[in-house]
């Protein structure tokens, strides 16, 4: 895994998540917290997105994950996301190729030992977030608050993802 590639993937994810939070901020609180389908409420999807981002980042760093205490406040949730996003970007922007291939060991939530190259953990985090972004983006669109295009090449065309 190339360091520039992982950095680009994370830059795109941050850009797309920002669009997601911007679209969600346009809705009344009741629409954010109402379950709209099997995926649940937009708030709960975003909460899960932030929660697992911090867990996977901590695993990649071989640290215990920090607590996430946002309650039911969308503003607190967005602040938590901005903090995790900043930590993610700083972390991946300073990784070397040798660090990406290093085996990371941790114990999963079922108490099972796991071991993966760091690049696989980071890629998993980004792809896992994409699934939940899609779920939330669909709900937001159905409620009249679309994120707009989240495609990688749109990100590149906007000059954000240029190498």
Long-range contacts (C-beta under 8 A, 24 or more apart in sequence): 1-100, 1-101, 1-117, 1-119, 1-122, 1-123, 2-97, 3-92, 3-95, 3-96, 3-97, 3-100, 4-163, 6-92, 6-95, 6-100, 6-119, 6-122, 6-123, 7-92, 7-93, 8-161, 8-163, 9-122, 9-123, 9-126, 10-88, 10-89, 10-92, 10-122, 10-126, 11-89, 11-155, 11-160, 11-161, 12-152, 12-155, 12-161, 13-126, 13-129, 13-130, 13-133, 14-85, 14-88, 14-89, 15-155, 15-160, 15-161, 16-130, 16-133, 16-147, 16-150, 16-155, 17-49, 17-81, 17-85, 17-129, 17-133, 18-85, 19-147, 19-148, 19-150, 20-46, 20-133, 20-136, 20-137, 20-140, 20-147, 20-150, 21-46, 21-78, 21-81, 22-147, 23-137, 23-140, 23-145, 23-146, 23-147, 23-148, 24-74, 24-136, 24-140, 24-145, 25-74, 25-78, 26-145, 27-140, 27-143, 27-145, 29-74, 31-143, 32-74, 33-72, 36-139, 36-142, 36-143, 37-139, 39-135, 39-136, 39-139, 42-136, 42-139, 42-140, 42-143, 43-72, 43-74, 43-77, 45-132, 45-135, 45-136, 45-139, 46-77, 46-81, 46-132, 46-136, 47-77, 48-132, 49-81, 49-129, 49-132, 49-133, 49-136, 50-77, 50-80, 50-81, 50-84, 52-125, 52-128, 52-129, 53-81, 53-84, 53-85, 53-88, 53-125, 53-129, 54-80, 54-84, 54-87, 56-121, 56-122, 56-124, 56-125, 56-128, 57-84, 57-87, 57-88, 57-91, 57-125, 59-104, 59-106, 59-121, 60-91, 60-104, 60-118, 60-121, 60-122, 60-125, 61-91, 62-104, 62-105, 62-106, 88-125, 92-122
